[in-house]
Amino acid sequence: ASIQLKMASLIGKVISRGISTTAPVLSGQAAVSGHSGGWKLWKNLSLFVALPGIGLCMLNVYLGSMQEEHEQVPFVPYEYMRIRTKRFPWGDGQKSLFHNPHANALPGGYEESDEH
């Protein structure tokens, strides 16, 4: 029982010490006086690391898409796909808003074939 009492006393002292020695919250310029150059670091990282990295990723995707041949997937008229219970409110009602005639099949098949 005395060990438990000593542990409880020790824990109580640690908690009360932590509460009593917390620094007051600083406001305004005093709170950021030690971090005045942080915005310059992030500005430089954004300009010289992030933007070139995004540019390299864009170049990689563009060059990769130029090398690959895009083959049209054969159309299989599964009864559970391309179900139109309600017409789209634009055009002829069969094509989605971002319809691609080469990649998106209609319920009856593709609009265009690979031979062009």
NUKOL-876926 format. One line per field, with one value per residue (C-alpha): residue number from 1; residue in one letter; x negated, y negated, z negated. Coordinates in nm, 3 decimals. Each point is the difference from the previous one (the first is absolute). Example, Ala and Ser with C-alpha at 12.3 -4.5 7.8 and 13.67 -1.06 7.14 Angstrom:
BEGIN
num: 1 2
residu: a s
u: -1.230 -0.137
v: 0.450 -0.344
w: -0.780 0.066
END
This chain:
BEGIN
num: 1 2 3 4 5 6 7 8 9 10 11 12 13 14 15 16 17 18 19 20 21 22 23 24 25 26 27 28 29 30 31 32 33 34 35 36 37 38 39 40 41 42 43 44 45 46 47 48 49 50 51 52 53 54 55 56 57 58 59 60 61 62 63 64 65 66 67 68 69 70 71 72 73 74 75 76 77 78 79 80 81 82 83 84 85 86 87 88 89 90 91 92 93 94 95 96 97 98 99 100 101 102 103 104 105 106 107 108 109 110 111 112 113 114 115 116
residu: a s i q l k m a s l i g k v i s r g i s t t a p v l s g q a a v s g h s g g w k l w k n l s l f v a l p g i g l c m l n v y l g s m q e e h e q v p f v p y e y m r i r t k r f p w g d g q k s l f h n p h a n a l p g g y e e s d e h
u: 0.000 -0.292 -0.140 0.332 0.014 -0.353 0.086 0.317 -0.194 -0.270 0.255 0.182 -0.325 -0.088 0.344 0.009 -0.353 0.100 0.307 -0.177 -0.297 0.189 -0.101 0.260 0.143 -0.167 0.195 -0.090 -0.357 -0.149 0.139 -0.180 -0.319 -0.208 0.149 -0.033 -0.186 0.234 0.205 -0.314 -0.087 0.346 0.006 -0.335 0.106 0.318 -0.176 -0.313 0.115 0.378 0.062 -0.287 0.112 0.353 -0.145 -0.209 0.303 0.202 -0.281 -0.022 0.373 -0.001 -0.297 0.145 0.333 -0.176 -0.178 0.297 0.255 0.353 0.196 0.375 0.138 0.228 0.368 0.192 0.371 0.040 0.359 -0.105 -0.223 0.096 0.356 0.194 0.313 0.021 -0.135 -0.275 0.136 -0.244 -0.055 0.169 0.028 -0.233 -0.341 -0.136 -0.121 -0.368 0.059 -0.299 0.111 -0.323 0.000 0.366 0.243 0.369 0.260 -0.028 -0.380 -0.272 0.072 -0.332 -0.236 -0.380 -0.031 -0.029
v: 0.000 -0.234 0.054 -0.099 -0.308 -0.101 0.051 -0.207 -0.274 0.004 -0.015 -0.285 -0.199 0.052 -0.114 -0.304 -0.099 0.024 -0.215 -0.264 -0.044 -0.041 -0.313 -0.270 -0.015 -0.274 -0.202 -0.209 -0.049 0.139 0.345 0.024 -0.189 0.318 0.108 -0.318 0.163 0.298 -0.152 -0.051 0.367 0.112 -0.253 0.129 0.363 -0.071 -0.182 0.210 0.350 0.037 -0.181 0.169 0.334 -0.056 -0.100 0.318 0.213 -0.170 0.060 0.366 0.055 -0.183 0.195 0.327 -0.066 -0.077 0.338 0.225 0.109 -0.035 0.308 0.008 0.264 0.243 -0.072 0.270 -0.077 0.106 -0.058 -0.158 -0.269 -0.327 0.013 -0.315 -0.023 -0.374 -0.205 -0.255 -0.358 -0.103 0.101 0.318 0.130 0.297 -0.161 -0.096 -0.353 0.087 0.254 0.122 0.182 0.203 0.115 -0.005 0.246 -0.073 0.273 0.110 -0.011 -0.248 -0.296 0.035 0.290 0.025 -0.004 -0.369
w: 0.000 -0.071 0.354 0.151 -0.221 0.105 0.371 -0.033 -0.177 0.269 0.282 -0.175 -0.031 0.367 0.114 -0.229 0.107 0.366 -0.056 -0.208 0.236 0.328 0.182 0.050 0.350 0.200 0.250 0.300 0.116 -0.322 0.080 0.336 -0.073 0.009 0.334 0.202 0.292 0.038 0.280 0.210 -0.033 0.112 0.283 0.129 -0.039 0.193 0.282 0.036 -0.104 0.030 0.329 0.189 -0.145 0.131 0.338 0.017 -0.087 0.275 0.250 -0.101 0.049 0.335 0.137 -0.128 0.169 0.329 0.001 -0.079 0.254 -0.128 0.100 -0.016 -0.234 0.186 -0.054 -0.187 -0.048 -0.363 -0.114 -0.331 0.154 0.171 -0.134 0.090 -0.214 0.054 0.290 -0.065 0.018 0.277 0.360 0.114 -0.358 0.051 -0.050 -0.341 -0.063 0.060 0.277 0.202 0.316 0.011 -0.365 -0.114 0.155 0.040 -0.071 0.364 0.028 0.087 0.229 0.183 0.049 -0.006 0.379 0.090
END
